[in-house]
Amino acid sequence: MLTINNLHATVGDKEILKGINLEVNEGEVHAIMGPNGSGKSTLASVLAGNDKFEVTEGSVIFNGKNLLDMSIEERACEGIFLGFQYPVEIPGVSMANFLKHAVDEQRKCRGEEPLGAADFLKLMREKAKVVEIESKLTNRAVNEGFSGGEKKKNEIFQMAMLDPKLAILDETDSGLDIDALRVVATGVTKLKRPDNATIVITHYQRLLDYIVPDYVHVLYNGKIIKTAGRDIALELEEKGYDWLIKDYR
């Protein structure tokens, strides 16, 4: 599904990604961990198409297409979803209107007709149950006045509505209490299918108690320095990163 080869990226005159290699197949969950400043969020932003970052070398192929040649809108159309670390508020835009437009744009990409009002509301109710989001939140403006946990639930609700092929979740667990973490992570797990994939960026092993990854990658200084199974997350929780990154400083 996704093949990243020798990806380098800069912001301004500073190189952040220094040769990322990663392959993600359908049905897989990949966790990316690493200390602050290692390039995790930059990788997510580059995949989503944030033009703040300049790709200077390497390639990214998504379902046989050159992802780096696509605009943000084209990447979304192809089925890429980014869950933000700090979701923004959109005052004056209701959740229902926001999602109706987004869902209809996705359907347009697939050559399908827009959803009728009744079918759309039915879909909203079904997906709201998946992430245990209260109906009163879906009736408000996007993230306006939401708590941190509510904003993260809302991100997963949007993911459920858009049904992406590849979901990239950038520190979705940051700032969540244990109950909100469970709800968000369980929602992500419920949305997993054999034909989609998820990249989870996290600092903490606790998220991986709920979202069980097939692979855990440790990113440091712009490169993936270790790929292993879920057990390495437990080891990192116990020992920290120093034992692993000392040879790469």
N, C-alpha and C positions, 0 to 999 in steps of 0.2 A: 504493500500500500504506500508506504513512505520510505524513501531511501535518501539519506543525507550523506554526502561524500565530501570530506575535506572542507567543511564550511568555515569560512573566515568572515567576520563582520566587525565593523568599526562604528563608533559614534564620535563625531568630530575627528580628532587625530589619534584617538585611542582605540587600539585593537582589543575587542572584548572576546570574541570567539576566535580560536586559534587552531582550528582543524577538527571540527566535530564530525564524527562518523557514527551513524545510527540507522538501524533498519527496524521498521515497525510493520508487522503483518496484521491482516484482519483478525479480529477476535482476541487481540493481545492488549494487555495493560502494562505500560512501562512507567516506572517511577524514576524521576530524576532528583537526586539529592546533592547536597554540597554546601560548603560554607558560604556566608554572605560574599557577594562580589565575584562569584565564580563564573557567572554568565548564564544562570538558569533562566531568569526572566528575559534576558536578551534573546536567548534561543526561542522562547515562546513568541516574543515580539517579531522576530525575523520571520518565523513560520507564518504568522498572521498577516505580515505585510506592512508593518509599521515603518514608514519611510524615514523615521529618525535615524534608523540604522542602515548602513551601507554594506552590502555584501561585496567583498573584494576578491573572493576566490571560492571555488567549490560549486556544488550543484545540489539541488533538492528536487527530487522527482516524486510526484504524488499521483498515484493511479495512472502512471505512464505519461504524465504531463509535467512540463517544466514549471514548477511552482513559482520560481523566482521571476518568471516573465508575466505573472498574473498580478492584477490590481487586488486591493483588499476585497472589493466587491466580487471579483471573479473567484477568489479563494473561498469566500463564503458560499458562493454559488456551487462550487465543487464539493462543498460539504465540510469545510473546516470551521471549527468553533473555538473561540478563545474565551475562557472564563477568567476574568480579571482578578488580580490580587486586591485591587481597590476599586470596586465597581462604582461608576459615576452616577450621580443623580441627574435626572432629566425633568426638571420642573415643568408642569403644564402638559406633559404627554402621558396619557393614561397607559397602564400596562396593557389593557385590552387593545387599544389602537396601535401601540408599538408592536405587539406581537402579531396582530392581524396583518400589518404591513410586512413584517419580516417573514411570516409563514407564506403569505401570498407571493412574495419575491422568490422564495425557495421553490414554490410550486411552478412559478413562471419559468425558472431555470430548467425544470424537468418537463416543460411543455404541458403543464396541467392548468386547469382552470382555477381561479380563486375559490376559496372555501366560502360557502354561504354562511350567513350569520349564525344559524342554528347549529350547523356542523362545527363551526369554529368554537362556539361556546361549549359544545359537548367535548371537543378536544381539550379545551382549557381545563374543564372539570376533571377529565381523566388524568391529565398530566399533573395537575395540582395534587392529586392524591398520591402520586408517585413520590413527590418530595415533601409531602405533608405541609404544604404551604396553605395558609388560611386565605379564604376567599376575600376577606377584607383587604389583604395586601394586593391582590390582583385588581382591585377596583381603584387603587391609588395611582398617583403619578410614579413613574419609574424610579424606584429607590428613594424617593423623596421622604425624608423623615424616618427611613428604615434604620433599624439597629444594624450593627455589623453582621450578626448572624442572619438577620432577615435578608440583607443584601446578598449574602452567599447562597442562601436558599433560593433567592430569586434568580441567581445565575444558573443554578441547576435546573430550575423551572424553565428558563429560556432554552437551555440545552435540550430538555425533554421535548419542548414544543418544536424545535427546529430539527431534531433528530439527525445530528451530523454524522458523517462518516468517520471523522477524526476530531475528537474533543481534546483540547489542550487546556489543562486546568492549572493556572499559575497560583500556587499557594492558597488554594481554596480553603485550607484549614486554618489560615492565620487569623487570630483573634476570636476563634470560636470556643465556646464552652463545650463540655463533653456531650451535652444533649444535642446541641446544634451540629456538632461534628458528626454524631451518629446519623442524624437525619440527612445531612448533606451527602455523607459518604454512602449511606444506604441507597439514596436516590441515584447516585452515580452507578452503583453496582447493579441496580435494577434495570438501568438503561443499557447495560452491556449486552451485545449480541455477537454472533459469529461473523457478521459482516461489517462491524465497526471496530474502532480502536480508540484507546485513551492514553494520553500522556499526562501523568500527574507530577507536578513539580511541588516538592514539599521539603520542609526542614525536619519534620518530625515523624518518627516511626509510628506514632499512635494512629495516624490516618490510615496506615497500611494494615492495621488490625481489621479495618472495614473494607477498604479497597485493596484486595490482595493482588499484587503485581506479578506478572510473569517474569519480569526482569527489573532489576534496580541498577541504575547507572549513577556513578559518582562523578560529578563534574567539578573540576578544579582548574582555575587559571585558564578558562576557555577551552578546556579539553576534557573528554571523558577518560578518566584514568582507571576506572574499574567497572566491570559489568558482572553481576552475579544474581543469585536468587534473592528471595525476600529476607533470608537470614542475615544478609549483610546489614540490613536496616536495623535489626536488633543489636548487632555488634556496634554499629555507629551510635545507637542510643546509649549503649553502655560505656563506650570508650571515647566518643567524640571522633573528630576527623584527623587529629594530629598524627596518629599512628599510620594512617593511610597516605596522607599527603606529604609526609616529611621528605620523601625521596623526590618530590616534584617541585620543591621550593627553589 
